Amino acid sequence: MNQVWKRRLAYGGNASLVTAMVVGVLVLLYVLADAYRVRWDLSAESRNTLQADTEAKLALLDADGREVEIVAFTHQRGKDDSYLRDRAVADLLKEIDAHSRVVHYRIVDFDRERLTAERLGVTDYGRIVVMRGEDRVDIKDRDMFRRVGRGADKDLEFRGEAALSRAFSQLLSPTRRVVYVLRGHGEPDPQDRGPGGLSEMVSALDIERFDVEALSLARTDREGHAPQVPDDASLVVIAGPTGPLTHQEEDILLEYLAEGGAVLVALDIGSPVPGFVVRMGIRVPDGMAMDTRLVFPYRDRPVPVYKAHPLTEGLREGDRIVMLGAPAPLSLADPPPEGARLDPVLVTGRDGWIERGGPTEGGNPVYQPDIDGAGPVVMAAAVQLLPGRGIVRSSKGIARAVVIGDSEWMTNALLQEGPGNRDLLLNTIHWLAGDDQRLGATVGRRAATRRLALTREETGRLRAISLFLLPSLVALLGLAVWTTRRGR
């Protein structure tokens, strides 16, 4: 064999060996990747990663132990976006399956497996059926996708995670419950979609299987019968009343608490304080809760410190700021009344105080010992009333109440703007309704709202830099360019 052939065989053998080694490494990597899956989500806002609230619901389903089956029917063939829709659904279901021991899924071709569709009573493309035992939730295609934009810029938006998370909520709470909102004293309207309304609260509670109904205790529709809190009430919300409650209304709410009820009271500066709140050991001093750490760029929104309590579940770990607008301070009785347990939930920092007016520095209030009240200041508190001691009858369960020195935090404006407001609202509702296992498990992707908390000194430095330093640098640069050109 001549030298040329020897060289060719050597090159060919080396190339074959290297190719075999590369293929072997690729096969090994594939086997390892299939056995130990690792994913990196590099998308903006982590759009391809399950949200913490979805994972929390999956954890609750796992703790329950009952199998959950998801049957997803494909979309109609031949349409332009059918492949994209099916792919988005499949990717989401695969991610959910990887995060749960009890949730399993299968994708059914609607055209080829008509018997499965008939057995489940499905007559449309893209339907998703979620089943656990006898409970079933159907999700239509329009709930998974929607068109956004106009004309040529119209795009397809995938909303599947929120829809499936809502279905998980319905499985966890198969029956709907009712939250009653007190009306007749100047409170915000639950149907108002404006900034000061409560329609966003209604939408958030609807996802959690709560209906919101208006409640009037000043009149009755039944002749000869006194008004009362309905028997199906999970809790009563009193949000920012501008007028006082009547003695009859006070007695009705006190009777409701005596039966083991639950109440959320949101008061503003100057709001009349219901008598049962005082009986629970909470008073509202004059002034406004203030701190050196404020939510930028506002001067009346102190950054709250979260105390250890179920209401702050998830807020402390996620470091999401709850925005309160000019909160009223709360004073907790020490010792508390008999049978009452008072726990602060939101407080100011160590440098906080009760602002009662006086001189300011740069437009910002400052603490003055001879006028203001010393801090830290409580801005929200949770109350548990034990049966047989004080307000609650011995034959009933524990009554719960939450008092917050602000009602603006639950309005449409701040519920959308505050990164932690929605979480606090749902945690509060679940805790008052006795759903302790649901705390921290909310629905939907959180809004990408970011707020910067700055002290008064840091705000002053930022103002000085933007108003004086940067313009001065630009002026010096211009002067240098002018001088250079003039010298030529």
Backbone torsions as a table, in degrees:
resi	resn	phi	psi	omega
1	MET	NA	126.6	-176.6
2	ASN	-75.0	173.3	-174.2
3	GLN	-66.5	-32.8	-178.4
4	VAL	-64.7	-46.0	-179.7
5	TRP	-66.8	-37.0	176.6
6	LYS	-59.8	-42.1	179.8
7	ARG	-65.5	-40.9	179.2
8	ARG	-63.6	-43.7	178.9
9	LEU	-63.9	-38.0	178.9
10	ALA	-65.0	-46.0	179.0
11	TYR	-63.5	-43.5	180.0
12	GLY	-64.2	-41.5	178.6
13	GLY	-64.8	-42.4	177.9
14	ASN	-62.9	-42.2	179.8
15	ALA	-64.7	-41.0	178.4
16	SER	-64.4	-42.0	179.4
17	LEU	-64.0	-43.2	179.3
18	VAL	-65.2	-40.6	178.5
19	THR	-62.3	-43.8	178.9
20	ALA	-62.8	-39.8	179.1
21	MET	-65.7	-41.5	179.4
22	VAL	-64.1	-44.4	178.4
23	VAL	-62.4	-40.4	178.3
24	GLY	-62.8	-41.2	178.4
25	VAL	-65.2	-41.0	178.8
26	LEU	-63.7	-42.1	178.0
27	VAL	-63.4	-42.6	178.5
28	LEU	-62.2	-42.7	178.5
29	LEU	-63.9	-38.1	178.6
30	TYR	-65.1	-42.8	-179.8
31	VAL	-64.5	-43.6	179.3
32	LEU	-65.7	-40.6	-180.0
33	ALA	-66.5	-35.0	179.2
34	ASP	-72.0	-33.5	-179.8
35	ALA	-81.1	-37.9	-178.1
36	TYR	-126.8	86.7	-174.8
37	ARG	-76.6	130.3	176.2
38	VAL	-128.4	127.9	-178.5
39	ARG	-125.7	145.2	174.3
40	TRP	-120.2	126.5	178.5
41	ASP	-100.0	107.0	-178.0
42	LEU	-102.1	8.5	-178.5
43	SER	-76.5	158.4	178.2
44	ALA	-63.9	135.6	179.4
45	GLU	61.3	19.0	179.1
46	SER	52.8	52.5	-174.6
47	ARG	-69.3	-19.3	-177.5
48	ASN	-104.8	18.8	177.0
49	THR	-117.1	137.7	178.1
50	LEU	-61.0	139.4	178.6
51	GLN	-75.0	158.1	-177.2
52	ALA	-61.0	-34.7	-179.7
53	ASP	-68.5	-36.5	175.9
54	THR	-65.9	-43.1	178.1
55	GLU	-62.8	-35.6	178.5
56	ALA	-65.1	-39.7	178.3
57	LYS	-68.1	-38.9	176.8
58	LEU	-62.9	-37.5	177.3
59	ALA	-64.0	-37.7	176.9
60	LEU	-65.9	-39.6	176.6
61	LEU	-65.3	-39.9	176.8
62	ASP	-63.3	-40.5	179.9
63	ALA	-65.0	-33.6	177.8
64	ASP	-68.7	-35.2	173.2
65	GLY	89.1	-12.7	-178.8
66	ARG	-81.5	138.8	-176.6
67	GLU	-67.0	140.1	176.2
68	VAL	-117.7	124.8	179.9
69	GLU	-111.3	129.9	177.4
70	ILE	-114.4	121.4	177.3
71	VAL	-112.2	115.7	-177.9
72	ALA	-110.0	121.2	178.5
73	PHE	-91.6	140.4	-176.5
74	THR	-71.1	167.2	178.2
75	HIS	-89.1	168.9	-175.5
76	GLN	-67.9	131.1	-179.9
77	ARG	-68.9	151.7	176.5
78	GLY	94.7	-20.2	178.2
79	LYS	-78.9	151.4	-172.2
80	ASP	-61.1	-38.5	-173.2
81	ASP	-104.1	11.5	-177.8
82	SER	-62.7	-43.4	-179.5
83	TYR	-62.3	-43.8	-179.2
84	LEU	-64.2	-40.2	179.1
85	ARG	-64.7	-47.3	-179.8
86	ASP	-63.4	-37.8	-179.6
87	ARG	-67.0	-42.0	179.6
88	ALA	-63.7	-42.4	179.1
89	VAL	-65.3	-44.7	-178.6
90	ALA	-62.4	-42.2	179.9
91	ASP	-63.3	-41.7	180.0
92	LEU	-65.8	-45.0	-179.4
93	LEU	-64.7	-36.4	177.4
94	LYS	-63.9	-39.8	178.9
95	GLU	-67.4	-41.6	178.2
96	ILE	-63.7	-42.6	179.7
97	ASP	-61.8	-34.9	179.9
98	ALA	-71.9	-19.4	-177.1
99	HIS	-101.1	1.9	-175.9
100	SER	-139.7	145.1	176.9
101	ARG	-87.0	-24.3	-173.0
102	VAL	-107.8	-13.0	-178.8
103	VAL	-93.4	121.8	178.5
104	HIS	-128.5	153.6	-176.4
105	TYR	-137.6	160.9	169.7
106	ARG	-149.0	144.2	-179.3
107	ILE	-104.0	126.1	-174.5
108	VAL	-113.0	128.9	175.0
109	ASP	-73.2	113.2	-174.8
110	PHE	-62.0	-34.5	-177.1
111	ASP	-77.9	-34.6	-174.8
112	ARG	-92.1	-24.9	-176.3
113	GLU	-117.8	61.1	-178.7
114	ARG	-66.0	-28.1	179.6
115	LEU	-64.0	-40.1	176.8
116	THR	-63.7	-41.6	179.1
117	ALA	-64.3	-41.6	179.5
118	GLU	-66.9	-37.9	179.6
119	ARG	-63.4	-35.8	179.9
120	LEU	-92.1	-1.1	179.0
121	GLY	71.3	29.5	-178.9
122	VAL	-96.2	127.4	-177.4
123	THR	-122.5	6.2	-177.7
124	ASP	-133.6	154.7	178.7
125	TYR	-70.8	151.2	172.9
126	GLY	75.1	7.2	179.8
127	ARG	-73.0	142.3	175.4
128	ILE	-120.8	128.6	-179.2
129	VAL	-113.5	123.6	179.1
130	VAL	-111.8	122.7	-174.0
131	MET	-130.2	139.4	171.4
132	ARG	-142.3	106.9	-175.6
133	GLY	62.7	-127.1	178.9
134	GLU	-88.4	-9.0	179.2
135	ASP	-82.1	139.3	-178.0
136	ARG	-144.6	139.6	176.1
137	VAL	-129.8	127.4	177.3
138	ASP	-102.2	135.1	177.9
139	ILE	-118.9	120.3	-179.7
140	LYS	-82.8	161.6	-178.1
141	ASP	-60.9	-35.5	-178.6
142	ARG	-68.5	-18.7	175.5
143	ASP	-83.6	-17.4	-179.7
144	MET	-92.6	-29.7	-176.9
145	PHE	-135.5	151.6	171.9
146	ARG	-151.0	153.3	179.2
147	ARG	-89.3	132.8	177.7
148	VAL	-125.0	150.4	-179.0
149	GLY	94.5	-175.7	-177.8
150	ARG	-136.0	149.3	174.4
151	GLY	57.2	-133.1	-178.2
152	ALA	-67.8	-21.0	-178.9
153	ASP	-87.3	4.6	-178.8
154	LYS	-66.0	132.9	-175.5
155	ASP	-130.8	161.1	-179.7
156	LEU	-97.0	121.6	-179.4
157	GLU	-106.3	130.0	-179.7
158	PHE	-92.1	123.4	-178.8
159	ARG	-120.7	27.1	-172.0
160	GLY	-65.7	-38.2	-177.3
161	GLU	-64.4	-43.3	178.4
162	ALA	-63.0	-39.0	-179.4
163	ALA	-66.8	-43.4	179.1
164	LEU	-69.9	-36.5	176.9
165	SER	-63.6	-37.2	175.8
166	ARG	-64.2	-38.7	177.8
167	ALA	-64.7	-39.3	177.4
168	PHE	-63.3	-37.6	177.1
169	SER	-61.8	-39.9	-179.4
170	GLN	-68.4	-33.3	176.0
171	LEU	-69.6	-36.5	179.1
172	LEU	-73.5	-28.4	177.5
173	SER	-129.7	81.0	-174.0
174	PRO	-63.7	-22.2	179.0
175	THR	-112.5	143.9	178.7
176	ARG	-81.8	146.4	177.4
177	ARG	-119.7	172.0	-171.2
178	VAL	-122.1	132.4	170.7
179	VAL	-110.1	124.3	-179.1
180	TYR	-100.3	132.3	179.1
181	VAL	-107.8	120.4	-177.9
182	LEU	-67.8	135.8	178.6
183	ARG	-127.4	166.0	176.2
184	GLY	106.3	4.6	-178.8
185	HIS	-132.5	24.8	179.9
186	GLY	84.7	19.1	-179.6
187	GLU	-73.4	158.5	175.6
188	PRO	-61.5	151.7	-177.2
189	ASP	-89.1	126.4	178.1
190	PRO	-62.8	-21.1	-179.3
191	GLN	-93.5	-6.9	-177.7
192	ASP	-74.5	124.1	179.5
193	ARG	-93.4	2.7	177.9
194	GLY	-75.4	176.9	-177.8
195	PRO	-57.7	-33.3	-177.9
196	GLY	-92.8	3.9	-179.5
197	GLY	-86.1	-179.0	-177.4
198	LEU	-120.0	21.4	-177.1
199	SER	-65.9	-32.5	177.0
200	GLU	-66.0	-36.3	175.9
201	MET	-63.4	-42.5	179.0
202	VAL	-61.1	-43.4	179.9
203	SER	-64.2	-43.4	180.0
204	ALA	-63.7	-39.7	-179.7
205	LEU	-74.4	-29.3	177.0
206	ASP	-62.3	-39.9	177.4
207	ILE	-62.8	-34.1	180.0
208	GLU	-87.1	13.7	175.3
209	ARG	71.4	34.1	173.6
210	PHE	-115.2	132.7	169.4
211	ASP	-93.3	142.9	179.3
212	VAL	-110.1	123.8	-179.5
213	GLU	-126.0	145.5	175.6
214	ALA	-75.8	145.9	-178.2
215	LEU	-131.5	124.7	174.4
216	SER	-117.0	123.7	179.2
217	LEU	-104.3	5.3	-179.8
218	ALA	-95.0	-8.9	179.3
219	ARG	-145.1	163.9	179.4
220	THR	-134.6	148.0	178.2
221	ASP	-92.4	-4.4	-179.3
222	ARG	-113.9	117.9	-177.2
223	GLU	-62.9	131.2	178.3
224	GLY	85.2	-2.7	-179.7
225	HIS	-113.5	134.9	177.2
226	ALA	-75.9	145.8	177.3
227	PRO	-64.7	154.6	180.0
228	GLN	-154.5	164.1	173.8
229	VAL	-73.1	125.9	-177.2
230	PRO	-57.6	152.2	-177.6
231	ASP	-66.3	-23.9	-177.8
232	ASP	-89.0	10.0	-178.1
233	ALA	-72.1	125.5	170.6
234	SER	-80.4	-33.9	175.6
235	LEU	-167.7	167.0	178.0
236	VAL	-119.0	134.0	178.6
237	VAL	-107.9	127.4	174.1
238	ILE	-116.5	103.5	-171.2
239	ALA	-111.8	106.9	171.0
240	GLY	56.3	52.7	177.0
241	PRO	-67.2	139.0	176.6
242	THR	-99.2	-11.4	177.2
243	GLY	-122.6	156.5	-176.5
244	PRO	-74.2	154.2	172.8
245	LEU	-78.8	146.9	177.5
246	THR	-74.8	165.6	178.3
247	HIS	-62.0	-35.7	178.7
248	GLN	-65.1	-42.3	178.5
249	GLU	-64.7	-40.3	177.5
250	GLU	-59.6	-44.4	-179.0
251	ASP	-64.9	-38.7	-179.6
252	ILE	-64.8	-44.6	179.6
253	LEU	-68.3	-36.3	177.0
254	LEU	-65.4	-39.3	176.0
255	GLU	-64.0	-38.1	178.4
256	TYR	-63.7	-42.2	176.7
257	LEU	-67.5	-35.3	178.7
258	ALA	-63.0	-24.3	177.9
259	GLU	-89.4	8.3	180.0
260	GLY	88.4	27.3	-178.5
261	GLY	-78.5	-174.4	-178.3
262	ALA	-139.9	141.0	-175.2
263	VAL	-138.5	135.6	170.0
264	LEU	-109.0	119.8	-178.4
265	VAL	-116.5	118.7	176.7
266	ALA	-114.9	113.3	-175.5
267	LEU	-112.0	147.9	175.3
268	ASP	-108.6	170.1	175.8
269	ILE	-61.4	124.4	-178.6
270	GLY	89.9	-6.5	178.0
271	SER	-68.7	142.1	174.4
272	PRO	-66.5	133.8	-176.5
273	VAL	-90.9	121.7	178.4
274	PRO	-58.7	145.6	-177.4
275	GLY	-62.9	-33.6	-179.1
276	PHE	-69.0	-24.9	175.3
277	VAL	-66.4	-41.4	177.2
278	VAL	-65.3	-39.7	179.5
279	ARG	-64.0	-27.5	177.7
280	MET	-78.0	-8.0	177.4
281	GLY	101.1	21.1	-179.0
282	ILE	-121.9	127.4	174.9
283	ARG	-121.7	161.3	-179.2
284	VAL	-118.6	100.5	179.0
285	PRO	-67.5	162.6	175.2
286	ASP	-68.6	146.6	176.8
287	GLY	115.1	-171.9	-178.9
288	MET	-131.6	139.1	176.0
289	ALA	-68.7	127.7	-175.8
290	MET	-135.2	155.7	179.7
291	ASP	-149.8	162.2	175.5
292	THR	-76.6	-22.3	176.8
293	ARG	-95.0	116.3	-176.3
294	LEU	-123.2	156.4	174.1
295	VAL	-77.3	113.2	-176.9
296	PHE	-67.7	136.8	6.7
297	PRO	-102.2	21.7	-174.4
298	TYR	-82.8	155.1	179.9
299	ARG	-111.1	2.7	-178.3
300	ASP	-129.1	22.3	-179.2
301	ARG	-126.1	86.0	179.6
302	PRO	-67.3	145.4	177.2
303	VAL	-77.8	117.4	-175.6
304	PRO	-77.0	150.1	171.2
305	VAL	-98.9	131.7	-176.1
306	TYR	-90.0	123.5	173.6
307	LYS	-85.8	156.6	-179.4
308	ALA	-67.9	111.7	-179.7
309	HIS	-166.0	152.3	177.8
310	PRO	-54.9	-28.5	-179.4
311	LEU	-64.8	-28.1	-178.4
312	THR	-96.4	13.9	178.8
313	GLU	-57.3	124.6	179.2
314	GLY	87.1	-27.9	-179.7
315	LEU	-71.9	-39.7	-178.4
316	ARG	-68.9	-43.2	-179.4
317	GLU	-68.4	-40.7	-179.2
318	GLY	-80.5	-10.2	179.8
319	ASP	53.2	45.7	178.3
320	ARG	-97.8	128.0	-173.8
321	ILE	-81.2	130.8	170.9
322	VAL	-89.6	126.9	-177.4
323	MET	-97.9	119.0	175.1
324	LEU	-112.5	135.3	-179.2
325	GLY	-98.1	110.8	179.2
326	ALA	48.2	62.1	-174.1
327	PRO	-70.7	145.5	173.9
328	ALA	-82.3	144.2	178.2
329	PRO	-78.0	152.4	176.7
330	LEU	-118.1	142.1	176.7
331	SER	-116.1	119.5	-178.4
332	LEU	-97.4	130.8	-178.5
333	ALA	-64.0	137.9	178.3
334	ASP	-136.3	107.2	4.2
335	PRO	-76.3	159.6	-180.0
336	PRO	-72.1	163.6	176.6
337	PRO	-60.2	158.8	-178.4
338	GLU	-59.8	131.7	178.5
339	GLY	81.8	3.1	-178.3
340	ALA	-113.3	138.1	172.7
341	ARG	-116.3	120.6	-177.5
342	LEU	-109.7	123.8	-179.9
343	ASP	-124.8	120.5	173.0
344	PRO	-65.6	142.2	-178.7
345	VAL	-116.1	-51.2	176.5
346	LEU	-118.2	126.4	179.5
347	VAL	-134.4	163.6	172.6
348	THR	-78.6	172.3	174.7
349	GLY	-74.0	-177.4	-179.0
350	ARG	-62.4	-27.2	-179.3
351	ASP	-89.7	7.8	-179.9
352	GLY	-76.4	163.0	179.9
353	TRP	-159.0	171.8	174.7
354	ILE	-95.8	110.8	-177.4
355	GLU	-82.3	125.1	-179.4
356	ARG	-124.2	23.8	177.8
357	GLY	100.1	-171.7	-178.5
358	GLY	107.6	-176.1	-178.0
359	PRO	-61.4	156.3	177.6
360	THR	-124.6	166.1	176.0
361	GLU	-122.1	112.1	-178.1
362	GLY	64.6	28.1	-178.4
363	GLY	85.0	-4.7	-179.6
364	ASN	-101.5	136.2	176.9
365	PRO	-68.0	151.0	178.3
366	VAL	-130.5	154.7	-177.7
367	TYR	-74.6	128.4	177.5
368	GLN	-126.5	108.4	-172.2
369	PRO	-55.5	-32.0	-176.5
370	ASP	-79.3	-12.1	-179.0
371	ILE	-117.5	-47.4	-171.8
372	ASP	-87.1	167.8	177.6
373	GLY	-98.7	141.1	-177.1
374	ALA	-72.0	151.0	178.7
375	GLY	-107.2	-171.0	-1.2
376	PRO	-62.8	157.2	-174.5
377	VAL	-115.8	133.3	176.3
378	VAL	-80.0	131.2	178.0
379	MET	-113.1	-16.9	177.3
380	ALA	-152.4	142.2	-178.0
381	ALA	-142.1	149.4	176.3
382	ALA	-111.3	142.1	-175.6
383	VAL	-126.5	136.1	170.4
384	GLN	-122.7	127.1	-178.5
385	LEU	-108.8	117.0	-175.9
386	LEU	-78.7	142.7	179.5
387	PRO	-69.5	145.8	176.5
388	GLY	79.5	3.0	-178.5
389	ARG	-139.5	99.8	178.7
390	GLY	96.4	-115.6	-170.5
391	ILE	-80.9	-43.4	-170.3
392	VAL	-84.2	137.2	177.9
393	ARG	-68.5	151.9	-175.4
394	SER	-65.0	-25.8	-176.4
395	SER	-87.6	0.0	-175.9
396	LYS	-107.4	173.9	178.3
397	GLY	-86.6	-179.0	179.7
398	ILE	-66.8	131.9	173.6
399	ALA	-91.8	146.1	-178.2
400	ARG	-127.3	149.4	177.2
401	ALA	-149.4	148.9	173.7
402	VAL	-128.4	128.3	179.0
403	VAL	-118.9	125.4	-179.1
404	ILE	-125.9	134.4	-177.2
405	GLY	-81.4	38.5	178.0
406	ASP	-167.8	139.6	174.8
407	SER	-108.0	-15.0	-178.1
408	GLU	-66.4	-27.4	-175.9
409	TRP	-61.9	-23.3	-177.8
410	MET	-103.4	5.6	176.6
411	THR	-80.5	169.4	-176.9
412	ASN	-57.8	-39.5	-175.6
413	ALA	-61.0	-54.6	-175.5
414	LEU	-83.3	-23.6	177.9
415	LEU	-65.7	-28.8	176.2
416	GLN	-87.8	-33.5	-174.0
417	GLU	-84.7	-38.1	-176.9
418	GLY	-75.4	122.0	-178.1
419	PRO	-58.9	-31.5	-177.1
420	GLY	-109.1	1.2	-175.6
421	ASN	-64.4	-42.6	-178.3
422	ARG	-65.8	-40.4	178.8
423	ASP	-64.0	-42.2	178.8
424	LEU	-63.8	-41.0	179.5
425	LEU	-60.2	-51.0	-176.8
426	LEU	-68.7	-37.4	175.4
427	ASN	-62.0	-40.8	179.6
428	THR	-63.7	-45.4	-179.8
429	ILE	-62.8	-45.4	-179.2
430	HIS	-65.1	-40.5	-179.3
431	TRP	-66.1	-43.9	179.4
432	LEU	-65.8	-34.4	179.9
433	ALA	-80.5	-2.3	178.9
434	GLY	84.9	12.4	178.7
435	ASP	-92.3	63.9	-176.5
436	ASP	-62.4	-30.2	-178.4
437	GLN	-73.3	-13.8	-179.5
438	ARG	-92.6	-2.1	-177.0
439	LEU	-63.1	132.0	-179.9
440	GLY	88.0	-9.5	-179.8
441	ALA	-103.0	93.2	-179.3
442	THR	-111.0	178.3	-172.2
443	VAL	-115.7	140.9	168.7
444	GLY	93.8	161.6	179.6
445	ARG	-78.8	131.5	-179.2
446	ARG	-69.2	146.2	178.9
447	ALA	-65.4	141.8	-178.1
448	ALA	-80.6	60.8	-179.8
449	THR	-100.8	127.0	-179.5
450	ARG	-122.3	132.3	-180.0
451	ARG	-123.2	143.3	-179.7
452	LEU	-106.8	121.2	179.1
453	ALA	-94.0	118.6	-178.3
454	LEU	-125.5	148.2	172.8
455	THR	-77.8	170.4	179.6
456	ARG	-63.0	-38.7	179.7
457	GLU	-65.3	-41.7	179.4
458	GLU	-66.7	-36.3	176.3
459	THR	-64.1	-40.0	177.9
460	GLY	-63.9	-41.3	178.0
461	ARG	-64.3	-41.8	178.8
462	LEU	-62.9	-39.6	178.4
463	ARG	-65.8	-41.8	179.8
464	ALA	-64.8	-39.7	179.8
465	ILE	-65.4	-44.4	-175.6
466	SER	-74.7	-31.4	-175.1
467	LEU	-94.5	-25.2	-174.3
468	PHE	-122.6	-52.2	-173.2
469	LEU	-66.2	-51.7	-178.2
470	LEU	-62.3	-46.7	176.0
471	PRO	-60.4	-35.5	178.8
472	SER	-65.5	-40.6	178.5
473	LEU	-63.7	-41.1	178.1
474	VAL	-63.6	-40.8	178.9
475	ALA	-64.4	-42.2	178.4
476	LEU	-64.3	-39.6	178.3
477	LEU	-63.5	-42.7	177.8
478	GLY	-63.4	-40.0	178.5
479	LEU	-64.0	-39.3	178.8
480	ALA	-65.3	-41.5	178.6
481	VAL	-65.2	-42.5	-179.9
482	TRP	-62.4	-42.7	-179.6
483	THR	-64.8	-41.2	-179.8
484	THR	-62.5	-46.5	-179.7
485	ARG	-67.2	-34.3	-179.9
486	ARG	-68.2	-31.7	179.8
487	GLY	-73.6	-17.0	178.4
488	ARG	-75.4	NA	NA
